[in-house]
């Protein structure tokens, strides 16, 4: 990453953190993946029960593997024959790990989901929700964040899962009603009623889609 882009992101991250604070959410800055992993492990006590969605950002910083290897009760849904049972365990977990499809400079989180297990766990259930967010996902406002979620994140994820949607073929949203659509539920998190429940680690690298 170019030095000036890195510096711009570093400054912008502080603005985002202030926005999160005003919304009863905690924000942290990490210059790279290694710092993000160290911070995440500081926030998650040993012995915690932990679930997650299909976040590529969580995998990218090495957090999921560190939790599997460490002294934690990591609920690995890939290890469950009954995926629904694994997803339901998330609602009573100590921590739920995720990223965002997009977020605004003033701390609003935007997520789109197909099965909706991820957005429902973000909204309610787990005691804590920890987001790992690359600075590439920070947008000017909600309008830009929604456009990013629908026209960047959704098409790439549809392609990743091999889904038969217009966006997977064209790279942009058609507001479709395809049986394979992953744009079933939209969650905008603008405030947390419970102090300390939601934390965001902003990473000064490109992570996820």
N, C-alpha and C positions, 0 to 999 in steps of 0.2 A: 504494500500500500504506500502511495506517495506520502511524503512527510507532511505536506500541507493538508491533504485529505485526512490523515491521521489526526492532526491537530484540530481540524474543524470538527471531526467526530468527537474528540475528547471534550471540546467546549460544549458541543450540542448535548452530549450525554449529561452534563451538569444541569442543563435546562430541563431535560427530560426527568431527571431525578427530583428536581424541585417540583415539577408537575405531579409526579407520583406522590410525593409527600403531601401535597395539597389535597390529594384524593384518598388519603389514609392508606397509602401503599408505600412500601419501602423500595428504594432503588439503590443499586450498587454499580460501580464502574469497574471494568476489568480491561486492561490494555490488550490482552490476548487470551487464547484458550486456556493456557496454563494458569493464569491468574483467575479466570472464571471458574475453573475446576476447584482451585484452592478455596475460593470464596464460598462456592456451593457446599463443599464439605464442612466448612466452618458453620454454615447455617443449618445443616442437617445433623442432629445428634446421633451418635451410634445407638443402635437398637431400634431406630425408627422404622415404622412400616412405610413403604414407599411404592407408589404406582406411577404410571405415566401414560401419555398418549404415544403417538408414533412420531415423536419429535426428532428430526434429524439433527437439530442444534444440540440437544442433550447428548446424543451419541457423539457428535463432532468434537465436543470438549473432553470426551472420555468419562463423563459422569456416570452413565449407565453401567459401564464396565467396572468403574471404581466401586460402585454400590454393590454390584454382584460379588465382587472380590472381598468386600469389607464386611464389617460386623453390622449388617443391616438386614431387615426383612424386606428384601426387594421382590415385589410381586411382578414376576416376568410373565406377561400374558402369552408370550410365544411358547412358554413351557406348559401351558394349560391346553388340554384337549377341548374343554368347555370355555371358549373365549368369553362368553357372556358372564360366566361365573367370575372370571378374572377381572372383567370390567366392573362388576358390582362391588368387588373388594375395594376398589379405589375410593368409594364414597365414605369408607370408614378408616382410610389410611391417615397416617400422620402427615404425609407429604404427597402431593401430586405434582409431577414434573411436566412441563410443557414449554413450548415457545409460543409466539404469536404469529398470525399471518401478516399483521401490520400493527403499528402503534403510532400515536401522534406525538408531536414535540412537547405537548403539554400533558402527556401521561395517560391518554385513553388507549385501552387495549382493544383490538379488533380481531375476532376469530370466526371462521366459517367451518362447519363440520358436516359430515355426511351421516355417520352413525349416531352422532351427537353425544357419545360417551365423554368426549374431551370437553366440550363446552358445558355440559351439565356438571362435570366435576369441578370445573373452574368456578361455576356460579355458586355451587353449594355442595357440602359433604366433607371432603378432606379438611383436616384441621389447618393445613398450610398449603399454599400453592406457590411453587417456585418456577419462574419463567427464565429461560436462557434466551437472550435476544441479541442477535447481531445488529450492528448499527445500520446495516443495509435495509432493515425493516422499519426504520423510523421515517415517518411522513409528516408533511406540513400540518395537515388537519384531518378530520374524519373523512371528508370527501376523498382526499388523496389516499387515505388509508384503506377505505372501502374499494377504491379502484385497484389498489395494489393487491388486496386480498383476492379480488375476483379475476383480475387480468394477469397477475403474475403467479401468486401462490396456487390458486385453484388449478389452472391449466397444467402447471408442472406436477402437482400432486396427482392429478388425473392421469397424466402420462406415467408417473412413477408406479401407480397401481394398475396400469393397463386397462383403464376404464374407457368405455365407448361413449364419449361425450363430444359435443361440438368443439369445446375448448381444447380437448386433447389433440384434435386434428388441426386447429387453426391457431392456437396459442392465445386466444382472447375469449372473453365471456360472451355468450349468446343469451344469457338469462334463461337457460333451457329448463325443460321439465323432463329431461332424459331419465330413464330408470336408473342410470348409473351416476346421476348428478351427485356431487359431493357438497353442493351449496344448499343444504337442507335447513340448517339452523345457523343464524347469525347472532353472535354475542358481542355486544359492546359493553365493556367494563369501564365505567367512568368514575366509580367510587367504591370503596370497600367499607361496609358498615362495621367490620371487625378489624380493629387495629392489629397489625402484625400478621394477618392471615396471608396477604399477597405480597410477594417480593419479586423484584425483577433485577437480574444481573445483565447489564448492558455490556456487550463485548465489542471492542473496537476491531472487529474483523467481519468479513462476510460469512454469515452462517445461515444454513437452511435456505428456504425458497420464499 
